[in-house]
Amino acid sequence: MPAPLSPRQQQVLDFIAAHAAAEGRPPTLREIAQALGYRQHSSAQAHIDALARKGWLQRSSAHRGLRLLAGAAGPASGDLLALPLVGRVAAGTPILSEGNIESRYALDRALFRPRPHFLMRVEGMSMRDAGILDGDLVAVHRTRSAENGQIVVARLDEEVTVKRLHRAGDRLLLLPANPDYDPIVVDPRRTDSFAIEGVHVGTIRRG
């Protein structure tokens, strides 16, 4: 029977299990450090060493060389999602391309409905009155369609923005939730330069 874990060791183990379930492969040391807020990779390495000593993990010298041992992927890990945090999106690339992903976070899957597929950091205060502030992380459900009035993540030309979708006849608008910002008028015929990347399902405010 593996030895008991500290709360922090359990958090590391849960993230490894959730990442492996979501991605089909274990995380790298860098991904663990970024997701759990460690400034130094050595902090994550120390927890991995402890998990191996206690019989929860097996390590190898290979890249991503972590393997969960029997009993490691228990109920706690099944309640977590490993979500990529999308940073600045390079023009012409799919939003979830590896080059656009800054890090990954382990979140309780019960927090949001429908299930989010990625997180995005908000820049600016254009959605202030909707409770979405500069620096917040928005949880996004990946979809190419949205209902009138939903808050969406939309790609417009080479920019990705968070706004409320509004359809009025033939007009398509991306509305801010702050009177200091102007609506964005979208030509619906410009299918090459506009796309909905997903709908907002929740907000995380980091202290």
C-alpha positions in Angstrom: 0.0 0.0 0.0 1.5 3.4 -1.0 2.4 5.8 1.9 0.0 8.7 2.7 0.5 12.0 1.0 0.6 15.6 2.1 -2.0 17.9 0.6 0.5 19.4 -1.8 1.8 16.0 -2.9 -1.8 14.9 -3.5 -2.3 18.1 -5.6 0.7 17.2 -7.7 -0.4 13.6 -8.1 -4.0 14.7 -9.1 -2.6 17.0 -11.7 -0.4 14.3 -13.2 -3.4 11.9 -13.3 -5.8 14.5 -14.8 -3.2 15.5 -17.5 -2.6 11.9 -18.4 -6.3 11.3 -18.7 -7.0 14.4 -20.8 -3.9 14.3 -23.0 -3.1 10.6 -23.2 0.4 11.2 -21.8 1.9 12.4 -18.5 3.0 16.1 -18.1 6.5 17.3 -18.3 8.3 18.8 -15.2 7.8 22.2 -16.8 4.1 21.7 -17.2 3.7 20.6 -13.6 5.6 23.6 -12.3 3.6 26.1 -14.4 0.2 24.6 -13.7 0.8 24.5 -9.9 2.5 27.9 -9.6 6.0 26.8 -8.9 8.7 29.3 -9.8 11.4 26.7 -9.8 11.2 23.3 -11.5 13.1 22.0 -8.5 10.0 22.4 -6.4 8.0 20.2 -8.7 10.9 17.7 -8.9 11.0 17.5 -5.1 7.3 16.5 -5.0 7.8 13.9 -7.8 10.7 12.4 -5.9 8.5 12.1 -2.8 5.7 10.5 -4.8 8.2 8.0 -6.2 9.6 7.2 -2.8 6.1 6.7 -1.4 5.1 4.3 -4.2 2.7 6.4 -6.2 4.8 7.1 -9.3 7.5 5.3 -11.3 10.0 7.4 -13.1 12.2 6.7 -16.1 14.9 8.8 -17.9 12.6 9.3 -20.9 10.9 12.6 -21.7 7.6 12.6 -19.8 8.9 9.6 -18.0 6.3 9.3 -15.3 3.9 6.4 -14.8 1.1 6.2 -12.3 1.2 3.1 -10.2 -1.8 1.1 -9.0 -4.2 3.2 -6.9 -2.7 6.5 -8.0 -5.5 7.5 -10.3 -8.3 7.4 -7.7 -11.5 9.4 -7.4 -9.7 12.7 -6.7 -8.0 12.6 -10.1 -11.2 11.8 -11.9 -12.7 15.0 -10.6 -10.1 17.1 -12.3 -9.6 18.5 -15.7 -6.2 19.5 -17.1 -7.0 22.7 -19.1 -4.5 24.5 -21.4 -4.1 28.2 -20.8 -4.0 29.9 -24.2 -1.7 32.9 -24.4 -1.2 35.2 -27.4 -2.6 33.4 -30.5 -0.3 33.5 -33.5 -2.1 34.6 -36.7 -3.4 31.8 -38.8 -2.9 29.1 -36.2 -5.6 27.0 -34.5 -6.3 28.4 -31.1 -5.1 25.2 -29.3 -1.9 24.8 -31.2 1.0 23.9 -28.9 2.7 27.1 -29.6 -0.2 29.1 -28.3 -0.4 27.3 -24.9 1.4 28.9 -22.0 0.7 26.3 -19.3 -1.9 23.9 -18.0 -4.1 24.1 -14.9 -5.9 21.3 -13.0 -9.4 22.3 -12.2 -12.4 20.6 -10.6 -14.6 19.4 -13.4 -17.7 20.3 -11.4 -16.9 24.1 -11.5 -18.3 24.8 -14.9 -21.1 23.6 -17.3 -20.8 22.8 -20.1 -17.3 21.4 -19.8 -14.6 23.9 -20.7 -11.9 23.0 -23.1 -9.4 25.7 -22.5 -8.6 28.9 -20.4 -7.8 32.3 -21.7 -6.3 35.3 -19.9 -8.3 38.5 -20.3 -6.5 41.7 -21.3 -8.2 45.0 -20.6 -11.4 46.1 -19.0 -13.9 45.9 -21.9 -16.0 43.3 -20.1 -15.9 44.9 -16.7 -19.6 45.2 -16.2 -20.0 41.4 -16.9 -17.7 40.7 -14.0 -14.7 39.9 -16.2 -11.7 42.0 -15.3 -8.1 42.5 -16.6 -6.0 39.4 -15.7 -8.9 37.1 -15.1 -8.9 33.6 -16.6 -12.0 32.8 -18.6 -13.1 29.2 -19.0 -14.2 28.5 -22.6 -16.3 25.7 -24.1 -15.0 25.1 -27.6 -17.7 25.6 -30.3 -18.1 27.3 -33.6 -21.6 28.6 -32.9 -23.2 30.7 -30.2 -26.6 32.0 -29.2 -27.5 35.7 -29.4 -26.4 37.4 -26.2 -23.7 34.8 -25.2 -20.2 35.9 -24.2 -17.9 34.4 -26.8 -14.2 34.1 -27.6 -14.0 35.3 -31.2 -11.2 35.6 -33.7 -11.3 38.8 -35.8 -8.6 39.2 -38.4 -5.4 38.6 -36.3 -6.9 39.4 -32.9 -8.7 37.1 -30.4 -11.2 38.9 -28.1 -13.8 38.2 -25.4 -17.1 40.0 -26.2 -20.9 39.5 -26.1 -22.4 38.3 -29.4 -25.3 40.3 -30.7 -27.2 39.7 -33.9 -29.5 42.4 -35.3 -31.0 41.5 -38.7 -28.0 41.2 -41.1 -25.7 43.0 -38.6 -23.3 41.1 -36.3 -21.8 42.9 -33.4 -19.3 42.1 -30.7 -20.4 44.1 -27.7 -18.2 45.2 -24.8 -19.6 45.4 -21.2 -18.1 48.8 -20.5 -19.4 52.1 -21.9 -15.8 53.3 -22.4 -15.4 50.8 -25.3 -17.0 50.8 -28.7 -18.9 47.8 -30.2 -17.1 45.9 -33.0 -19.1 45.6 -36.2 -18.5 42.4 -38.0 -19.2 41.8 -41.7 -20.8 38.3 -41.6 -19.7 37.8 -45.2 -16.0 37.9 -44.1 -15.9 34.2 -43.2 -12.1 34.2 -43.8 -11.4 36.8 -41.0 -14.1 36.1 -38.4 -14.7 32.9 -36.4 -16.2 32.0 -33.0 -13.7 29.9 -31.0 -15.9 29.2 -28.1 -18.4 30.4 -25.5 -17.6 31.7 -22.0 -18.7 29.3 -19.2 -17.0 30.8 -16.2 -14.3 33.1 -14.8 -11.4 32.5 -12.5 -10.0 35.5 -10.6 -6.5 34.8 -9.3 -5.6 36.5 -6.0 
